[in-house]
């Protein structure tokens, strides 16, 4: 076989390999585009730093790794509401707006679209997912980020288990949305939409923060826990409804365990909360806290949900397991399928080079399968 022919064959092999990979990319599930109200791309600092939010006396009132803007607000654990007036470096300066009126734990108005979804369920339903599926807790997980399998899933598992004990039906999506980049919320939006089709009373996106451990660490009844922070996007049409929901959650938790809620951050973003009036992002501790403490904290938070959602917490836990959302692991299977297809193309090219023709390559393949069939038949005869 001359050199020119070998080059042509090599070109054909490369061509088919590139074609297969291109088709694989084309048929893979596209990221659902966000609505016009979708969140701005940048939601967290990428430099490993965090902001210190200070009052007019320059005393710290909060810390956060989320991107802050002038006009963002923070409601402290004691219901004091501050507004950010300027940001210089790692410091966010505020002015006091006053004390926030405590919310009442009332149910959603019956005329809302959300309540129409609720009416289709016999048991109260909660949706749980994780936009940043890599988030982990260094003291327990050994790293602050574990691609696709972060410790945050285990925090979500405890949250789910506790809610089921209260007799909620919980759909907990463990679908990863990595990488942890500016498009994570666009990818998780599809998951949120799928969960909303289940008609939940509320939808929780469970995260952890990236600040020093003392920001969230506390002790309740002799046990170390982390506090929980609510994050409300103030640039979506459901801002007021979601803020009211956050205030109701805080009031209910404060009544049972006053030291569990760290505060409410109102940030210039969306966080997919435009999808409904009870879509809430919660920060459960930071990467510097122990995951076990975060799990205890989120369990205490879960205990307050019946009061907000109008559900009795005295029910006997259901004996039958509540349904789970699919793990949606089709991505790895698709990748494996296309790798197998690519390997087949390379094998065919190799046989083509050795036989010098398409017919010869196909003959080798037919001969191979014929031998397998013959071997299988002989084995059956021996067994008989």
C-alpha positions in Angstrom: 0.0 0.0 0.0 1.6 3.3 -1.1 2.0 6.3 1.2 -0.6 8.4 -0.6 -3.3 5.7 0.0 -2.3 5.5 3.7 -2.7 9.3 4.0 -6.2 9.1 2.5 -7.2 6.3 4.8 -5.8 8.2 7.9 -7.8 11.3 6.8 -11.0 9.2 6.5 -10.5 7.8 10.0 -9.9 11.3 11.5 -12.9 12.6 9.5 -15.2 10.0 10.9 -13.9 10.5 14.4 -14.5 14.3 14.3 -18.0 13.7 12.7 -19.0 11.4 15.5 -17.9 13.8 18.2 -19.7 16.6 16.4 -22.9 14.6 16.3 -22.6 13.8 19.9 -22.3 17.4 20.8 -25.3 18.2 18.6 -27.6 15.7 20.1 -26.7 16.3 23.7 -29.4 18.0 25.7 -29.1 21.8 25.3 -29.1 24.1 28.2 -32.5 25.7 28.6 -32.3 29.4 27.9 -33.2 31.6 30.8 -36.2 33.9 30.6 -35.6 37.6 30.2 -35.9 37.8 34.0 -33.1 35.3 34.6 -30.2 36.1 36.9 -27.2 38.1 36.0 -24.2 35.8 35.2 -22.0 36.8 38.1 -23.4 35.7 41.4 -20.3 34.8 43.5 -16.8 36.1 43.9 -14.3 34.0 42.0 -11.1 35.2 43.7 -11.6 33.2 46.9 -12.4 36.3 48.9 -15.6 37.6 50.6 -17.2 40.8 51.7 -17.5 42.2 55.2 -20.8 44.1 55.5 -20.4 46.8 58.1 -22.8 49.3 59.8 -22.4 53.0 60.1 -20.0 52.5 63.1 -18.0 50.1 60.8 -18.9 47.1 62.9 -19.5 43.9 61.0 -23.0 42.7 60.6 -22.5 40.0 57.9 -20.0 38.3 55.7 -20.7 36.8 52.3 -18.9 35.5 49.2 -21.8 36.5 47.0 -21.4 39.4 44.6 -22.8 42.6 46.2 -24.0 45.8 44.7 -25.0 49.2 45.9 -28.7 48.9 46.9 -28.4 45.4 48.2 -29.8 44.9 51.7 -29.3 42.6 54.7 -31.8 41.8 57.5 -30.0 40.7 60.6 -30.9 37.9 63.0 -32.4 40.7 65.2 -34.5 42.0 62.2 -32.5 45.2 61.7 -32.5 46.1 58.0 -29.5 47.7 56.4 -28.9 48.9 52.8 -25.5 48.9 51.1 -24.5 52.5 50.2 -21.0 51.8 48.8 -18.5 49.0 48.2 -14.7 49.5 48.6 -12.5 46.5 48.2 -13.7 43.8 50.5 -15.9 46.1 52.5 -19.6 46.9 52.0 -20.8 50.0 53.8 -24.4 50.3 54.9 -27.0 52.6 56.4 -29.7 51.5 58.8 -33.2 51.5 57.4 -34.9 50.5 60.6 -36.3 47.5 62.3 -38.2 45.1 60.0 -41.7 44.2 61.0 -42.0 40.5 61.9 -43.9 38.5 59.4 -46.9 36.4 60.1 -46.8 32.7 59.0 -49.8 32.8 56.7 -50.5 30.6 53.7 -50.3 31.9 50.1 -53.4 33.6 48.7 -55.8 31.1 47.1 -56.0 33.1 43.8 -52.3 32.5 43.0 -51.1 30.1 40.3 -48.9 28.5 42.9 -51.9 27.4 45.0 -53.5 25.9 41.9 -50.5 23.6 41.6 -50.8 22.8 45.3 -54.4 21.8 44.9 -53.4 18.9 42.7 -51.6 17.2 45.5 -53.1 15.1 48.3 -49.9 15.4 50.5 -47.9 18.6 50.9 -44.9 18.6 48.6 -41.4 20.2 48.8 -38.8 20.4 46.0 -35.1 20.4 46.8 -32.1 20.8 44.4 -28.6 22.1 44.3 -27.3 24.7 41.7 -23.7 24.3 43.0 -23.4 20.6 43.2 -19.7 20.7 43.9 -20.0 22.6 47.2 -18.4 20.8 50.1 -17.2 21.3 53.7 -13.4 21.1 54.1 -13.3 19.7 57.7 -15.6 16.8 56.8 -15.2 16.3 53.1 -11.5 17.1 52.7 -12.1 19.7 50.0 -14.2 22.8 49.4 -15.2 21.5 46.0 -15.9 17.9 44.8 -17.0 18.0 41.1 -20.6 16.7 40.8 -20.6 14.9 44.2 -20.2 17.7 46.8 -21.0 17.3 50.5 -23.9 19.7 49.9 -25.9 16.7 48.6 -25.6 15.0 52.1 -27.0 18.2 53.7 -29.8 18.0 51.2 -30.4 14.4 52.1 -30.8 15.3 55.8 -33.1 18.1 54.9 -35.2 15.7 52.8 -35.3 13.0 55.5 -36.4 15.5 58.2 -39.2 16.8 56.0 -40.4 13.3 55.2 -40.6 12.6 58.9 -42.9 15.6 59.2 -45.0 13.9 56.4 -44.1 16.1 53.4 -43.6 14.5 50.1 -40.1 15.6 49.0 -38.7 15.5 45.5 -34.9 15.9 46.0 -33.0 16.2 42.7 -29.4 15.2 42.9 -28.7 16.2 39.4 -25.2 17.9 39.1 -25.0 21.3 37.4 -21.2 21.6 37.3 -19.0 23.3 36.6 -19.3 25.9 39.3 -19.3 28.8 36.9 -21.4 31.8 35.7 -23.8 29.5 33.9 -24.6 27.1 36.8 -28.0 28.9 37.4 -28.9 28.5 33.7 -28.3 24.8 33.9 -30.1 24.4 37.2 -33.1 26.3 35.9 -34.2 23.2 33.9 -34.1 21.2 37.1 -36.1 23.8 39.0 -38.8 23.8 36.2 -39.0 20.0 36.3 -39.5 20.1 40.1 -42.2 22.8 39.8 -44.2 20.4 37.6 -44.6 18.3 40.8 -46.7 21.1 42.3 -44.6 21.8 45.4 -45.6 24.1 48.2 -42.0 25.5 48.1 -38.8 25.0 46.2 -35.4 25.2 48.0 -32.0 25.6 46.3 -29.5 24.4 49.0 -26.0 25.9 49.1 -23.2 26.6 51.5 -21.3 29.9 51.8 -17.5 30.6 51.6 -16.6 32.7 54.7 -14.9 32.1 58.0 -16.5 29.4 60.2 -17.6 31.7 63.0 -20.1 33.5 60.7 -22.4 30.5 60.8 -21.2 28.4 63.8 -23.4 28.3 66.9 -24.6 25.9 69.6 -28.2 24.9 70.2 -29.0 22.7 73.2 -25.4 21.6 73.6 -24.9 20.6 69.9 -22.7 22.4 67.4 -24.7 23.5 64.4 -24.5 26.0 61.6 -27.0 28.7 61.1 -29.0 29.1 57.9 -29.1 32.3 55.7 -31.9 33.1 53.3 -30.9 34.7 50.0 -33.5 36.6 48.0 -32.9 37.9 44.5 -34.2 41.5 44.3 -34.3 41.7 40.4 -37.2 39.4 39.7 -41.0 39.9 39.5 -41.5 37.6 42.5 -39.1 39.6 44.7 -41.7 40.8 47.2 -43.4 37.4 47.5 -40.1 35.6 48.0 -39.0 38.2 50.5 -42.2 37.7 52.5 -41.7 34.0 52.3 -38.2 34.4 53.7 -39.5 36.6 56.5 -42.2 34.0 57.3 -39.6 31.3 57.4 -37.4 33.4 59.7 -40.3 34.1 62.1 -41.2 30.5 62.3 -37.7 29.3 63.0 -37.1 32.1 65.5 -40.1 31.0 67.4 -38.7 27.4 67.8 -34.9 28.1 67.7 -34.0 31.8 67.9 -30.3 31.2 67.0 -30.7 29.2 63.8 -31.4 31.9 61.2 -28.3 34.0 60.4 -30.1 36.6 58.4 -31.7 37.5 55.0 -29.6 38.8 52.2 -31.3 40.7 49.4 -29.0 40.7 46.4 -29.1 42.1 42.9 -29.6 38.8 41.2 -32.4 36.4 40.4 -31.3 32.9 41.4 -34.2 31.5 39.3 -36.7 32.9 41.9 -38.7 34.4 39.0 -40.2 30.9 38.6 -42.4 31.2 41.6 -43.3 33.1 44.8 -41.9 30.4 47.2 -38.5 29.7 45.6 -35.8 30.1 48.2 -32.0 29.9 48.2 -30.5 28.9 51.5 -26.9 29.0 52.7 -26.3 26.2 55.2 -22.9 27.1 56.8 -19.7 27.7 55.0 -16.9 25.5 53.5 -15.0 26.1 56.7 -17.7 24.5 58.9 -18.2 20.8 59.6 -20.8 19.2 57.3 -22.3 17.4 60.3 -23.0 20.8 62.0 -24.6 22.0 58.7 -26.8 18.8 58.7 -28.0 19.5 62.2 -28.7 23.1 61.4 -30.8 22.3 58.3 -32.8 19.7 60.3 -33.7 22.4 62.8 -34.7 24.7 60.0 -36.9 22.0 58.5 -38.9 21.7 61.7 -40.3 25.2 61.2 -41.7 24.6 57.7 -45.1 23.2 58.8 -46.0 26.5 60.5 -45.2 28.5 57.4 -46.8 26.1 54.9 -50.0 25.5 56.9 -49.3 21.8 57.5 -49.8 20.0 60.8 -46.4 18.8 62.2 -48.2 16.2 64.4 -48.8 13.7 61.7 -47.4 10.2 61.9 -44.5 9.9 59.4 -45.5 8.0 56.3 -44.2 4.4 56.1 -43.9 4.3 52.4 -40.9 6.0 50.8 -41.7 9.2 49.1 -40.9 9.4 45.4 -37.5 10.7 44.3 -36.7 12.6 41.1 -34.7 10.7 38.6 -30.9 11.0 39.1 -30.7 12.2 35.5 -27.5 10.5 34.9 -28.0 10.2 31.1 -25.0 12.4 30.5 -22.4 9.8 31.4 -24.3 7.1 29.5 -24.4 9.3 26.4 -20.7 9.9 26.7 -20.0 6.1 27.0 -22.2 5.5 23.9 -20.3 7.9 21.8 -17.0 6.6 23.0 -18.0 3.1 22.0 -19.1 4.4 18.6 -15.8 6.2 18.1 -13.9 3.0 19.0 -16.0 1.2 16.4 -15.1 3.7 13.8 -11.4 3.5 14.6 -11.6 -0.3 14.5 -13.3 -0.2 11.1 -10.5 2.1 9.9 -7.9 -0.3 11.1 -9.5 -3.2 9.4 -9.8 -1.2 6.2 -6.1 -0.4 6.2 -5.2 -4.1 6.7 -7.6 -5.5 4.1 -7.4 -2.7 1.6 -11.2 -2.4 1.0 -14.5 -1.8 2.6 -15.6 -5.3 1.6 -12.6 -6.8 3.3 -13.2 -4.9 6.5 -16.8 -6.0 6.6 -15.8 -9.6 5.9 -13.5 -9.5 8.9 -16.3 -8.2 11.1 -18.8 -10.8 9.8 -16.2 -13.5 10.4 -15.7 -12.3 14.0 -19.4 -12.4 14.9 -19.7 -15.8 13.1 -17.0 -17.2 15.4 -18.7 -15.8 18.5 -22.0 -17.4 17.4 -20.4 -20.7 16.7 -18.6 -20.7 20.1 -21.8 -19.9 21.9 -23.6 -22.7 20.1 -20.9 -25.3 20.9 -20.9 -24.3 24.6 -24.7 -24.9 24.7 -24.2 -28.4 23.2 -21.5 -29.2 25.7 -23.7 -28.2 28.6 -26.5 -30.4 27.4 
